[in-house]
Amino acid sequence: MKFLVTGGAGFIGSNYMHYVVNKYPEDYFVCLDALTYAGNYNNIKDLEGKENYKFVKGDITDREFIDKLFNEEKFDVVINFAAESHVDNSIKNPGIFLTTNIIGTQVLMDASLKYNIKRYHQVSTDEVYGDLPLDKPDLKFTEDTPIHTSSPYSSSKAGADLLVGAYHRTFGLPTTISRCSNNYGPYQFPEKLIPVVISKALKNENIPVYGKGANVRDWIHVIDHNIGVDLIVRNGKVGEVYNLGGHSERNNLEVVKTILKLMGKSEDLITFVEDRKGHDLRYAIDSTKVEKELNWNRTYTFEKGIEETVNWYLNNTEWIDNILSGEYKNAYQKK
Ligand SMILES: NC(=O)c1ccc[n+]([C@@H]2O[C@H](COP(=O)([O-])OP(=O)(O)OC[C@H]3O[C@@H](n4cnc5c(N)ncnc54)[C@H](O)[C@@H]3O)[C@@H](O)[C@H]2O)c1
């Protein structure tokens, strides 16, 4: 089968590329990425030369380009990881989030319909469900939890999800959606909490923590997310939504302290800063459906995953420095 994977130079997409290109030599994977500031060609450079893989630079919102690509490549499956993904950026500049996350999804689905794609998979987020109170630990998001968003980011992802549902019901597009909780692991751009903490701690710089650090996230290792996406794409029921979560609720302060301890750094580096506007309090995922239907289970505990992740960043300081200096932007041209 021939797969189009969009956003494959980003954090989760690049981990996905490594997973599937190595696992399925009989399939062919085209990685499409616009290489925005968040896309880093260094993340997938080592896949160059693999026989079942190629990289294409391009924008999912460019209708003419996407049509031509689908016409030439005759994909069987489309997996859409491409997105603007940083909540803080969506508060400063919502417009690009609507364009990439909603219009980009529409462009991909129009081409998927026209070229009779067998499966369109949308990579979504638990943030479409809004947030949960801190004092009701038994409450978790299920696939039936109403969409109730807080940020322009989550609203744009929810808009895309609704459109995916509409393309399935109205036009019969064979779709699936996965909604996952907060990911961590290798290749995460140092704008998100965990790589920010590691890169700042490495330089003994102050580590900004929003509010009192009380916001709770359900942390999942990126590999477990990607194993779930792969299972859903191959075996999930058309038209369905599947939640994926790490069974690892931790508040931000706990996460920061865990990392500092693993790095042997002082908690004095923690600096509390003004809270994010509209900051969601707590996310928690009920992933019973994917566990029962597709036999998915996390393979990482938070303790094992965070230690491995911290070690990855400590062993790849050049990867971080390359981003902080802006040098990573030349990785594709230098190919
Ligand atoms: N990071 C998380 O914790 C998390 C959790 C749940 C779901 N998700 C979803 O997973 C997906 C990937 O997230 P991520 O954290 O890897 O994001 P990321 O920001 O690291 O990567 C996004 C990738 O998309 C590419 N891209 C952006 N606009 C594009 C366009 N117009 N055309 C083609 N490519 C474009 C970027 O260059 C980048 O490589 C997103 O859809 C996100 O909403 C993320």
The ligand as a Tripos MOL2 file, in Angstrom:
@<TRIPOS>MOLECULE
LIG
   44    48     1     0     0
SMALL
NO_CHARGES

@<TRIPOS>ATOM
      1 N1          2.1620   17.3630   20.4750 N.am      1 LIG1
      2 C1          1.1440   16.7980   21.1290 C.2       1 LIG1
      3 O1          1.2210   16.5810   22.3320 O.2       1 LIG1
      4 C2         -0.1090   16.4100   20.3670 C.ar      1 LIG1
      5 C3         -1.1150   15.7050   21.0520 C.ar      1 LIG1
      6 C4         -2.2360   15.2900   20.3480 C.ar      1 LIG1
      7 C5         -2.3550   15.5700   19.0050 C.ar      1 LIG1
      8 N2         -1.3890   16.2690   18.3620 N.ar      1 LIG1
      9 C6         -1.5400   16.5120   16.9040 C.3       1 LIG1
     10 O2         -0.5370   15.7550   16.2550 O.3       1 LIG1
     11 C7         -0.1170   16.4210   15.0630 C.3       1 LIG1
     12 C8          1.3840   16.6120   15.0880 C.3       1 LIG1
     13 O3          1.7440   17.3870   16.2260 O.3       1 LIG1
     14 P1          3.2540   17.7410   16.5380 P.3       1 LIG1
     15 O4          3.3530   17.9870   17.9790 O.co2     1 LIG1
     16 O5          4.1210   16.7450   15.8940 O.co2     1 LIG1
     17 O6          3.3730   19.1370   15.7750 O.3       1 LIG1
     18 P2          4.6470   19.8680   15.1870 P.3       1 LIG1
     19 O7          4.3230   21.3190   15.2530 O.co2     1 LIG1
     20 O8          5.8950   19.3580   15.8230 O.co2     1 LIG1
     21 O9          4.6920   19.3980   13.6680 O.3       1 LIG1
     22 C9          3.7940   19.8620   12.6970 C.3       1 LIG1
     23 C10         4.4070   19.5810   11.3280 C.3       1 LIG1
     24 O10         3.4530   20.0090   10.3390 O.3       1 LIG1
     25 C11         4.1440   20.7240    9.3410 C.3       1 LIG1
     26 N3          3.2180   21.6780    8.7110 N.ar      1 LIG1
     27 C12         2.6540   22.7760    9.2850 C.ar      1 LIG1
     28 N4          1.8830   23.4050    8.3800 N.ar      1 LIG1
     29 C13         1.9320   22.6880    7.2320 C.ar      1 LIG1
     30 C14         1.3290   22.8140    5.9540 C.ar      1 LIG1
     31 N5          0.5170   23.8390    5.6950 N.pl3     1 LIG1
     32 N6          1.5920   21.8960    5.0090 N.ar      1 LIG1
     33 C15         2.4340   20.8510    5.2720 C.ar      1 LIG1
     34 N7          3.0410   20.6760    6.4630 N.ar      1 LIG1
     35 C16         2.7910   21.5780    7.4350 C.ar      1 LIG1
     36 C17         5.2810   21.4420   10.0670 C.3       1 LIG1
     37 O11         6.3260   21.8060    9.1710 O.3       1 LIG1
     38 C18         5.6950   20.3710   11.0670 C.3       1 LIG1
     39 O12         6.6640   19.5020   10.5160 O.3       1 LIG1
     40 C19        -0.8920   17.7240   15.0220 C.3       1 LIG1
     41 O13        -1.9980   17.5460   14.1710 O.3       1 LIG1
     42 C20        -1.3430   17.9410   16.4600 C.3       1 LIG1
     43 O14        -2.5310   18.6720   16.5070 O.3       1 LIG1
     44 C21        -0.2580   16.7020   19.0140 C.ar      1 LIG1
@<TRIPOS>BOND
     1     1     2 1
     2     2     3 2
     3     2     4 1
     4     4     5 ar
     5     4    44 ar
     6     5     6 ar
     7     6     7 ar
     8     7     8 ar
     9     8     9 1
    10     8    44 ar
    11     9    10 1
    12     9    42 1
    13    10    11 1
    14    11    12 1
    15    11    40 1
    16    12    13 1
    17    13    14 1
    18    14    15 2
    19    14    16 1
    20    14    17 1
    21    17    18 1
    22    18    19 2
    23    18    20 1
    24    18    21 1
    25    21    22 1
    26    22    23 1
    27    23    24 1
    28    23    38 1
    29    24    25 1
    30    25    26 1
    31    25    36 1
    32    26    27 ar
    33    26    35 ar
    34    27    28 ar
    35    28    29 ar
    36    29    30 ar
    37    29    35 ar
    38    30    31 1
    39    30    32 ar
    40    32    33 ar
    41    33    34 ar
    42    34    35 ar
    43    36    37 1
    44    36    38 1
    45    38    39 1
    46    40    41 1
    47    40    42 1
    48    42    43 1
@<TRIPOS>SUBSTRUCTURE
     1 LIG1         1 GROUP 0 **** ****
